[in-house]
Each structure stands twice: as C-alpha cells, then as structure tokens.
Amino acid sequence: MDLFLQALSLAITPTAIAAIGLGALVGLIFGSIPGLTFTVALALALPITFSMDPVPAIGLLLGTYIGGMTGGSVSAILLGIPGTPSAAATVLDGHPMTRQGEASIALGTAVIVSVFGGVFSLIVMIVSVDLVSRLAIGFGPAEIFALVLFGMSTICGLCGDSLLKGLIAGILGLMIMTVGIDAIEGVPRMTFGSINMLQGVDLLVAMIGLFAVPFVIEAFSERPEDKPRDARVARVRAELPKIGLLIRNFWLMIRCSVLGTGIGAIPGTGGAIASFLAYDHAKRFSKKPESFGKGNIEGVIAPETANNAVTGGTLIPLLSLGIPGDPATAIVLAGLMIHGITPGPALFMNHATEVYGIYVAVVLAYVWVLGLQLVGIRLFVHVLKIPRDMLAVAVLVLCAIGAYSIRNSAFDIYAMGLIGVLAYVLIANRVPITPIILGMVLGPTLENEFRTAMMLSSGSADIFLTSPTVLVFFALALLVIGMQLKSELKRKKKPQKKIETSDA
Amino acid sequence: MANRRQDIVLGATLVALALIWTWLVVDTIPPGFGDGEIGARAFPMAFGIILLALAALLLVRVSLRSESKAKSDDPTDIELIEPDEIRWIPAILLLAQIALYGFLLEKIGFVLATPIIVLLVMLVNLRVRSLSKLLGMSLGLTIGCWLIFEKVLGIYLANGTWMNVG
C-alpha cells in the first residue's frame, strides 16, 4: 500500500499529468493520420523524455502509445481510411455508420470501449502478470504460426458476398508481402534488380493506397448527377452513445477485452490480429450477422475494444520479461532502460514504485484520451461538412506526407498510387480489399514462424502435431472455414435480398 | 451480363498473373536446402499456385452460371447486380498525378511541390476556376501542413535535391 501511495505521489504531479496528456494528444493526432502512426510519434517523443523523471517520461511514452492506438479509429470511421493497421477492421462498420449520419455515435462508442478495453487489460496485467507471461512465453514459432493461421481464417468473415473473391484478395495480400528481401535468407524476391523493390512494399503505404486512393478517385470522378440528394452525412450532430447501448454490449466488450489482452501478451502479434479476430467473433455470435458491414455498432465495439486491450497485454511480456511485442513497445522499452528501469523478473522487486507509477500512468493516459476524444468529436464531425472533393484533395496531400515519411522515399508514393488504382479496379469488380490488408499484416509472421518452426524441427511436421495449442488453433481455423462454407452454400440455395457494401 | 463479362476478365487476368508470378518465382528464387530449410521460394510459389486455383475456380463458376439465371428477373440476385463502372480516365490521371507528386517531392521539396500538385488536381480533375478557392486550397494546405508537421510535430517534410524552400 505504501508503495502504491508513493507511486501515486510520483504519477499525480502537474508535470507527469501534463506529460501524459501531451503524449495522448500527439498519439491521437499521429494515429488518426494514415501513414504516420504512433510508432513515429514514439520515436519523436523519446528524446524529449531524456531530461524528465522516470514516471513522467514513461507516462509520456505510454500516453503516446495509447493515444495512437485509439486515434486510428477517427479516420477509419469518418473517412473509411484506417489511421493504423489496428483500425482496419473498424472501417467495416464504422464508415457505413458515418454514411448513415451516425459518425459521432460511432466515434463516441469507439473511444469509450477503447478505454474499457485498455483499463480491463491493465487490471488483468496487474493481477496475473506472472501467470500470463509464463503462458505467453510458452508460445513458440509453431504456436504463433497456428494462431496467425487462425487469424487468417477470419478472412472468411470479411469476404462480403463472395467467399471466393475474398480468398483471392487474401492471397493477393500475402503475395504482395513476399516482395523484397527474404527476412530469413536475405535473398531478393520479385525485385527485378531494383534497389527500391529490395525494401519491399511497406504495410502502411499499402494501407494508404488501398483505402485512401480509391476514396480520392471516387471523389474526383463523382458527376453532379451521382451526388446523393439526401446528403445525410452533411447533417452531423455531435451525439454521444447512450449508456443503454454500452450495457447491452457489455458482455461483448468483456469477451473482446479478454481476446485482445491474450493476443497482446504474445510477442509479435499485435492490435491488427486482435481487432480482426474480435470482429469475426462478434459477427459469428451476433443475433444479426447479416447486418455486419452495413453499420452495425457491434462491428465498431469489437475491434476497438480488442485493439486497445492489446496495450495492457503487450506490457505483460515487456515488463516481466523485457520482450517488446512490436516496434512501438520496443521504443517504450528503450525509454525504460534509459531511465534506469530494466524490465525482467527483478523489476517488481527493484523498482516496484515505478511499476505502480506505470500502472497509474496508463489509467491517466486513458482518462486523457477519453476527455480529448469526447471533446474532439464535436470538432472531428465537422470534417464531414467539408465538400467531398475538397476533402479528397486534403486527404491526398496528407497521405503523401504519411507515405513519404515512412522511409523518406518517393518510391513509397509511387507504390501508394499504383496499389490504390489496383484497389479501385478490384473494388469495382466486387473484390473486397479488407482481406488484402489482413493478408499483408499476417503474411510475414505466417511465413517466418512456419519456416522457423520447420528449421527447429529439422523438417518434421511433429512440431505442429505434438503441440496441443497448435492443434486447438488448427481446429478453430477449420471450424471457422467450415462454418463459412456451410453458410455460403445455404445462401446460394436460397436467394436472399442482398445490399451491396463498398470497401471504399 | 456486364457482371459476368467483368468476372471473366477478372478471372482471366488473375490466372495470367498467377502463372507469370509462379514462373518468375521458380525462375528467380533459389529453393531451400531441405532438412527443414524450406527456402525463400516455398511460400511465394505456394501463394501463386493457390491464386491460380482460385482464379480458375472463379472462371469455371462464371462460365457455368446458367443462362436461365442470367435471364432471371430477381433484382436482388447478387450475381446479377451491375458492377460499379470503372472510370479509367480519372484513375489513370490520378495515378499520373501521384507519380508526379512523388517525383517533385524528391526534386523541389514539399513546399514547392504541394501547391503545384494541388493546383493541377483542382484545375484538371475538379475543374475549379475560382481563383480564391485555388489559391486558398493550394497555399492553405501547403502552409498549414508545413507549420503543423515540420514546426509543431517535428516531422521533416521532403527536401528537394534540385532546390528547396522551408
């Protein structure tokens, strides 16, 4: 108790609170602009922390991380362009809600459930850090491969009306990510001798191309007779979700929080896998699965809860074992070490006050994010009043800034344009593009973990067949695919009224 | 019927892509050494073969789609709903403009390249003729982004190799 009170005295100071708030604001801004992401924000924030005390310094970094994770939903909902890969699943129902004039409800719900997921995962972390870290560290390459394969099976739930076209899209995403230098052997793959192609296609560049460029093409090619008379989007009210909505979906929020925390605790997985798995889970167990993709609030609640629950989950291996799960937590790890806090089993003995201070900082970061977003909703929704063609010009410039800033390379801008035009053609042919993103997010991990597992087992498949965890995930993947095939066959036998959905 | 035609073109294109991809993978990427080392070629090749199979299945399904179904007057049948029109000219035009933007960012930097591209896009794509709108958007976006990103957030925008402002 004394330690906790000491931690409170370190974390609840004007400097610490201001640092966390600044981090949350910067993270929100970076997370909401496609291509920038909170990893860039963290890299920029790290040097600022050098002269600060440990708790405010780590608070600034955690605030940036948490703000960024939440910020991705803003552009996902308003524009249909995810700010971060973790928000790609939020586009599916968040943007249709905007088109139905419910942008502020979607944004408000997203931020509230994000805070819920984040605080839930923090509580799980506090009470079970030891147990969860031991379970998570038991995940070897075979187990991670099986988990990612299970994640890939959720493509089936993202295919809209054509399972076949959705699978084709997923394979295209997997293929794109093989271009470049092979991570294990270092051989160039499909680079055609080009130095630029050696670096491969960056995920963020592809994401911007897939979502933003079709939006810009459609806005620029809209004829006056195509513009809807009933411009519901222009009638925007800053309205927050009712408490009843949250209570009705409370059990879904709990389930997605558990999912996100568990996935976050496994190094190398991340928010994107958690959000897609949560979306698929919500759709599968929903009373109205056919309404997903058309503006169902559950399609916003599930991914946003899960991807923020990842934040607490990633702190588990980070603090208990010193293992960062992704580049963002690697920067947080660097921040910890610079301030003399060495993560690992001894952390809780040697720096207990600072650890409790970190817990308080996470809570404060979520309070800041909640406040900033709820106030910001009133401003964000006014973005929708901007004429679409002018907004598209601004989006074009912002996306070019985002794409260029990743590697300071014009090649990324060329790649963004080309991928975007291809995405526009695919969308016109009713090929969903969300599975492409899923393939791109999961592809490198899928391949690298499989190859590592095979090398460890000297080519024997026993490494997959003798692990209960692997078999469980394989079975779940087969179950998901089987259920999707069954419902696809049922749908084909019985003609039903279908409403077209658009991915852009 | 446009739906069926478009699906045939899509399927054929994907089959061709898969064949070319698989051939290039086999031709340019060395195989693994065995004993668990499956090599850099395995996954790209597998993806190419899977794409070939799926694209071929798409072609077969489209070809087998019965004439009676094509003549159906059920307006809600998904396979009969007209695909979106592909507006090729705006798409290719935008691709060219994005490529030009990338080129100009490298050569003359963000502050000079951005107003040029914004003006180009507004004049050609959107056919805006109002001087106030043109100047407002081009200068406003450039200065606004430069101030926010470079000065406030500390993100270095592109510097040109030929010349640079800001």
Boltz contact constraints between the chains, C-beta under 6 A:
constraints:
  - contact:
      token1: [A, 44]
      token2: [B, 154]
      max_distance: 6.0
  - contact:
      token1: [A, 161]
      token2: [B, 78]
      max_distance: 6.0
  - contact:
      token1: [A, 164]
      token2: [B, 58]
      max_distance: 6.0
  - contact:
      token1: [A, 167]
      token2: [B, 54]
      max_distance: 6.0
  - contact:
      token1: [A, 168]
      token2: [B, 54]
      max_distance: 6.0
  - contact:
      token1: [A, 171]
      token2: [B, 47]
      max_distance: 6.0
  - contact:
      token1: [A, 171]
      token2: [B, 50]
      max_distance: 6.0
  - contact:
      token1: [A, 171]
      token2: [B, 51]
      max_distance: 6.0
  - contact:
      token1: [A, 174]
      token2: [B, 47]
      max_distance: 6.0
  - contact:
      token1: [A, 175]
      token2: [B, 47]
      max_distance: 6.0
  - contact:
      token1: [A, 178]
      token2: [B, 44]
      max_distance: 6.0
  - contact:
      token1: [A, 182]
      token2: [B, 40]
      max_distance: 6.0
  - contact:
      token1: [A, 185]
      token2: [B, 40]
      max_distance: 6.0
  - contact:
      token1: [A, 187]
      token2: [B, 40]
      max_distance: 6.0
  - contact:
      token1: [A, 189]
      token2: [B, 29]
      max_distance: 6.0
  - contact:
      token1: [A, 189]
      token2: [B, 40]
      max_distance: 6.0
  - contact:
      token1: [A, 217]
      token2: [B, 90]
      max_distance: 6.0
  - contact:
      token1: [A, 217]
      token2: [B, 91]
      max_distance: 6.0
  - contact:
      token1: [A, 217]
      token2: [B, 94]
      max_distance: 6.0
  - contact:
      token1: [A, 220]
      token2: [B, 90]
      max_distance: 6.0
  - contact:
      token1: [A, 220]
      token2: [B, 125]
      max_distance: 6.0
  - contact:
      token1: [A, 221]
      token2: [B, 87]
      max_distance: 6.0
  - contact:
      token1: [A, 221]
      token2: [B, 90]
      max_distance: 6.0
  - contact:
      token1: [A, 389]
      token2: [B, 126]
      max_distance: 6.0
  - contact:
      token1: [A, 393]
      token2: [B, 118]
      max_distance: 6.0
  - contact:
      token1: [A, 393]
      token2: [B, 121]
      max_distance: 6.0
  - contact:
      token1: [A, 397]
      token2: [B, 114]
      max_distance: 6.0
  - contact:
      token1: [A, 397]
      token2: [B, 141]
      max_distance: 6.0
  - contact:
      token1: [A, 400]
      token2: [B, 101]
      max_distance: 6.0
  - contact:
      token1: [A, 404]
      token2: [B, 158]
      max_distance: 6.0
  - contact:
      token1: [A, 405]
      token2: [B, 155]
      max_distance: 6.0
  - contact:
      token1: [A, 410]
      token2: [B, 102]
      max_distance: 6.0
  - contact:
      token1: [A, 410]
      token2: [B, 106]
      max_distance: 6.0
  - contact:
      token1: [A, 413]
      token2: [B, 102]
      max_distance: 6.0
  - contact:
      token1: [A, 414]
      token2: [B, 99]
      max_distance: 6.0
  - contact:
      token1: [A, 414]
      token2: [B, 102]
      max_distance: 6.0
  - contact:
      token1: [A, 417]
      token2: [B, 95]
      max_distance: 6.0
  - contact:
      token1: [A, 417]
      token2: [B, 98]
      max_distance: 6.0
  - contact:
      token1: [A, 417]
      token2: [B, 99]
      max_distance: 6.0
  - contact:
      token1: [A, 421]
      token2: [B, 91]
      max_distance: 6.0
  - contact:
      token1: [A, 421]
      token2: [B, 95]
      max_distance: 6.0
  - contact:
      token1: [A, 424]
      token2: [B, 91]
      max_distance: 6.0
  - contact:
      token1: [A, 425]
      token2: [B, 86]
      max_distance: 6.0
  - contact:
      token1: [A, 428]
      token2: [B, 83]
      max_distance: 6.0
  - contact:
      token1: [A, 428]
      token2: [B, 84]
      max_distance: 6.0
  - contact:
      token1: [A, 428]
      token2: [B, 86]
      max_distance: 6.0
  - contact:
      token1: [A, 429]
      token2: [B, 6]
      max_distance: 6.0
  - contact:
      token1: [A, 429]
      token2: [B, 10]
      max_distance: 6.0
  - contact:
      token1: [A, 430]
      token2: [B, 83]
      max_distance: 6.0
  - contact:
      token1: [A, 447]
      token2: [B, 43]
      max_distance: 6.0
  - contact:
      token1: [A, 451]
      token2: [B, 38]
      max_distance: 6.0
  - contact:
      token1: [A, 454]
      token2: [B, 36]
      max_distance: 6.0
  - contact:
      token1: [A, 454]
      token2: [B, 38]
      max_distance: 6.0
  - contact:
      token1: [A, 455]
      token2: [B, 36]
      max_distance: 6.0
  - contact:
      token1: [A, 455]
      token2: [B, 37]
      max_distance: 6.0
  - contact:
      token1: [A, 458]
      token2: [B, 35]
      max_distance: 6.0
  - contact:
      token1: [A, 458]
      token2: [B, 36]
      max_distance: 6.0
  - contact:
      token1: [A, 459]
      token2: [B, 35]
      max_distance: 6.0
  - contact:
      token1: [A, 459]
      token2: [B, 36]
      max_distance: 6.0
  - contact:
      token1: [A, 497]
      token2: [B, 76]
      max_distance: 6.0
  - contact:
      token1: [A, 498]
      token2: [B, 78]
      max_distance: 6.0
